[in-house]
Amino acid sequence: MDPARVKALLGDVAAGRTTVDAAVDELRALPFRELAGVATVDHHRGLRLGFPEVVYGEGKTADDIAAIVVEVSGRGHAALATRVDATKAERVVALVPSARYEARARCLVVGEGPFQDRGKGVVAIVTAGTSDAPVAEEAAVTLRLYGHRTERITDVGVAGVHRTLARVDAMRAAEVVIVIAGMEGALPSLVAGLVDRPVIAVPTSVGYGASFGGLAALLGMMASCAPGVTVVNIDNGFGAAHAAAVMNRRR
């Protein structure tokens, strides 16, 4: 439940369209609801933070994911589950026919309505290479659900720096820039030295052995000589999208 829904509910009570008892019943589940043996769903998160709870799919069964997304979407929010593999997704969609699976992003979406722009501008999602695309897709799906427009800038890594320079104007036109890179993770430093926008760096687990599953990129981004780069965890497209949405949203 978000502030707009609470205001609408109180308005319905004031106008006599809803009884006090009915409003109390709805508000009773506002803080959280326990799904026995599965989860304690935080319905108050949307009211506190402006964004509903998102389900992390790894480690959960398909039945668990289905129960949680039904609970979240039943309270008026679009529900998002990240890190859901294709086998689990098939089972969830069978249980929740309104669910949609975004295979490359490994995300499930339930109850998505028409897009409502809540951002000050566009969030640019920049990838160093094509292999970084799944992380970019996770970020893009999250931002769309949160109500933020995105522009994709693909395969502009430092191995061909002229490609990066050719897209600098599009990055400068964005409100926030998410930069996703594996290997040595150099691209965010380059971008942050060229644009006057917040840069969120996402290391990916793309690379040969000495990249250590993304650790080399993570450390490179954290040690960036470009000031002010924000770094999220390895492969964490969702975390980058959430940070970008906070920076970009209209107050």
MOTA-V348396 format. One record per pair of residues at least 6 apart in sequence whose C-alpha atoms are under 8 Angstrom apart, sorted by sequence separation. I is the first residue (numbers start at 1). J is the second residue. If there is no record, write none. Layout:
# MOTA-V348396
i=I j=J
i=I j=J
This chain:
# MOTA-V348396
i=12 j=18
i=13 j=19
i=34 j=40
i=35 j=41
i=45 j=51
i=46 j=52
i=72 j=78
i=73 j=79
i=93 j=99
i=101 j=107
i=102 j=108
i=127 j=133
i=143 j=149
i=144 j=150
i=157 j=163
i=158 j=164
i=171 j=177
i=181 j=187
i=192 j=198
i=205 j=211
i=207 j=213
i=210 j=216
i=211 j=217
i=233 j=239
i=13 j=20
i=33 j=40
i=34 j=41
i=45 j=52
i=46 j=53
i=72 j=79
i=92 j=99
i=93 j=100
i=101 j=108
i=102 j=109
i=143 j=150
i=156 j=163
i=157 j=164
i=180 j=187
i=181 j=188
i=192 j=199
i=205 j=212
i=206 j=213
i=207 j=214
i=222 j=229
i=232 j=239
i=32 j=40
i=33 j=41
i=44 j=52
i=45 j=53
i=57 j=65
i=93 j=101
i=100 j=108
i=101 j=109
i=156 j=164
i=179 j=187
i=180 j=188
i=191 j=199
i=205 j=213
i=206 j=214
i=221 j=229
i=232 j=240
i=9 j=18
i=32 j=41
i=33 j=42
i=43 j=52
i=70 j=79
i=99 j=108
i=100 j=109
i=127 j=136
i=179 j=188
i=204 j=213
i=205 j=214
i=222 j=231
i=13 j=23
i=32 j=42
i=33 j=43
i=43 j=53
i=55 j=65
i=69 j=79
i=99 j=109
i=100 j=110
i=126 j=136
i=140 j=150
i=204 j=214
i=205 j=215
i=221 j=231
i=31 j=42
i=32 j=43
i=42 j=53
i=69 j=80
i=99 j=110
i=125 j=136
i=188 j=199
i=203 j=214
i=31 j=43
i=32 j=44
i=41 j=53
i=69 j=81
i=89 j=101
i=98 j=110
i=99 j=111
i=179 j=191
i=188 j=200
i=203 j=215
i=10 j=23
i=30 j=43
i=31 j=44
i=55 j=68
i=98 j=111
i=188 j=201
i=204 j=217
i=218 j=231
i=9 j=23
i=29 j=43
i=30 j=44
i=31 j=45
i=55 j=69
i=125 j=139
i=153 j=167
i=203 j=217
i=204 j=218
i=125 j=140
i=203 j=218
i=218 j=233
i=65 j=81
i=202 j=218
i=218 j=234
i=86 j=103
i=85 j=103
i=185 j=203
i=203 j=221
i=53 j=72
i=89 j=108
i=215 j=234
i=52 j=72
i=86 j=106
i=177 j=197
i=179 j=199
i=181 j=201
i=201 j=221
i=214 j=234
i=85 j=106
i=176 j=197
i=177 j=198
i=178 j=199
i=179 j=200
i=180 j=201
i=181 j=202
i=182 j=203
i=183 j=204
i=83 j=105
i=84 j=106
i=175 j=197
i=176 j=198
i=177 j=199
i=178 j=200
i=179 j=201
i=180 j=202
i=181 j=203
i=182 j=204
i=183 j=205
i=82 j=105
i=83 j=106
i=84 j=107
i=168 j=191
i=172 j=195
i=174 j=197
i=175 j=198
i=176 j=199
i=177 j=200
i=178 j=201
i=179 j=202
i=180 j=203
i=181 j=204
i=182 j=205
i=183 j=206
i=55 j=79
i=57 j=81
i=58 j=82
i=82 j=106
i=83 j=107
i=84 j=108
i=130 j=154
i=157 j=181
i=171 j=195
i=172 j=196
i=176 j=200
i=178 j=202
i=180 j=204
i=182 j=206
i=183 j=207
i=52 j=77
i=54 j=79
i=55 j=80
i=56 j=81
i=57 j=82
i=58 j=83
i=82 j=107
i=123 j=148
i=125 j=150
i=129 j=154
i=130 j=155
i=172 j=197
i=181 j=206
i=182 j=207
i=183 j=208
i=38 j=64
i=53 j=79
i=54 j=80
i=55 j=81
i=56 j=82
i=57 j=83
i=58 j=84
i=62 j=88
i=66 j=92
i=70 j=96
i=81 j=107
i=82 j=108
i=122 j=148
i=123 j=149
i=124 j=150
i=125 j=151
i=126 j=152
i=127 j=153
i=128 j=154
i=129 j=155
i=168 j=194
i=41 j=68
i=52 j=79
i=54 j=81
i=55 j=82
i=56 j=83
i=57 j=84
i=61 j=88
i=62 j=89
i=65 j=92
i=80 j=107
i=81 j=108
i=121 j=148
i=122 j=149
i=123 j=150
i=124 j=151
i=125 j=152
i=126 j=153
i=127 j=154
i=128 j=155
i=129 j=156
i=168 j=195
i=184 j=211
i=54 j=82
i=56 j=84
i=63 j=91
i=80 j=108
i=81 j=109
i=106 j=134
i=118 j=146
i=119 j=147
i=121 j=149
i=122 j=150
i=123 j=151
i=124 j=152
i=125 j=153
i=126 j=154
i=127 j=155
i=128 j=156
i=129 j=157
i=158 j=186
i=183 j=211
i=201 j=229
i=203 j=231
i=1 j=30
i=39 j=68
i=43 j=72
i=62 j=91
i=63 j=92
i=66 j=95
i=80 j=109
i=104 j=133
i=105 j=134
i=115 j=144
i=118 j=147
i=119 j=148
i=122 j=151
i=124 j=153
i=126 j=155
i=127 j=156
i=128 j=157
i=158 j=187
i=182 j=211
i=199 j=228
i=200 j=229
i=201 j=230
i=202 j=231
i=203 j=232
i=205 j=234
i=41 j=71
i=62 j=92
i=66 j=96
i=79 j=109
i=80 j=110
i=104 j=134
i=105 j=135
i=115 j=145
i=117 j=147
i=118 j=148
i=119 j=149
i=126 j=156
i=127 j=157
i=128 j=158
i=157 j=187
i=198 j=228
i=199 j=229
i=200 j=230
i=201 j=231
i=202 j=232
i=203 j=233
i=204 j=234
i=205 j=235
i=41 j=72
i=78 j=109
i=79 j=110
i=105 j=136
i=107 j=138
i=116 j=147
i=117 j=148
i=183 j=214
i=185 j=216
i=186 j=217
i=198 j=229
i=199 j=230
i=200 j=231
i=201 j=232
i=202 j=233
i=203 j=234
i=204 j=235
i=35 j=67
i=43 j=75
i=63 j=95
i=78 j=110
i=79 j=111
i=105 j=137
i=106 j=138
i=115 j=147
i=116 j=148
i=117 j=149
i=182 j=214
i=184 j=216
i=185 j=217
i=189 j=221
i=198 j=230
i=200 j=232
i=202 j=234
i=203 j=235
i=204 j=236
i=35 j=68
i=78 j=111
i=79 j=112
i=104 j=137
i=105 j=138
i=112 j=145
i=183 j=216
i=184 j=217
i=185 j=218
i=188 j=221
i=193 j=226
i=202 j=235
i=203 j=236
i=77 j=111
i=78 j=112
i=104 j=138
i=107 j=141
i=183 j=217
i=186 j=220
i=192 j=226
i=202 j=236
i=77 j=112
i=78 j=113
i=182 j=217
i=185 j=220
i=186 j=221
i=189 j=224
i=192 j=227
i=202 j=237
i=105 j=141
i=181 j=217
i=184 j=220
i=185 j=221
i=189 j=225
i=190 j=226
i=73 j=110
i=189 j=226
i=192 j=229
i=73 j=111
i=202 j=240
i=201 j=240
i=70 j=110
i=189 j=229
i=200 j=240
i=69 j=110
i=188 j=229
i=1 j=43
i=2 j=44
i=1 j=44
i=3 j=46
i=200 j=243
i=1 j=45
i=2 j=46
i=3 j=47
i=136 j=180
i=200 j=244
i=1 j=46
i=2 j=47
i=135 j=180
i=1 j=47
i=124 j=170
i=3 j=50
i=124 j=171
i=2 j=50
i=132 j=180
i=2 j=51
i=132 j=181
i=2 j=52
i=124 j=174
i=132 j=182
i=1 j=52
i=122 j=173
i=123 j=174
i=124 j=175
i=126 j=177
i=128 j=179
i=122 j=174
i=123 j=175
i=124 j=176
i=125 j=177
i=126 j=178
i=127 j=179
i=128 j=180
i=129 j=181
i=121 j=174
i=122 j=175
i=123 j=176
i=124 j=177
i=125 j=178
i=126 j=179
i=127 j=180
i=128 j=181
i=121 j=175
i=122 j=176
i=123 j=177
i=124 j=178
i=125 j=179
i=126 j=180
i=127 j=181
i=128 j=182
i=120 j=175
i=123 j=178
i=125 j=180
i=82 j=138
i=128 j=187
i=80 j=142
i=178 j=240
i=178 j=241
i=178 j=244
i=78 j=145
i=177 j=244
i=176 j=244
i=135 j=204
i=176 j=247
i=132 j=204
i=176 j=248
i=175 j=248
i=1 j=75
i=132 j=206
i=1 j=76
i=131 j=206
i=1 j=77
i=51 j=146
i=142 j=238
i=148 j=245
i=139 j=237
i=143 j=241
i=138 j=237
i=139 j=238
i=142 j=241
i=143 j=242
i=146 j=245
i=135 j=235
i=137 j=237
i=138 j=238
i=139 j=239
i=142 j=242
i=148 j=248
i=135 j=236
i=136 j=237
i=139 j=240
i=140 j=241
i=148 j=249
i=135 j=237
i=139 j=241
i=143 j=245
i=123 j=244
i=123 j=248
i=119 j=245
i=122 j=248
i=121 j=248
i=120 j=248
i=119 j=248
i=120 j=249
i=119 j=249
i=120 j=250
i=118 j=249
i=119 j=250
i=118 j=250
i=82 j=238
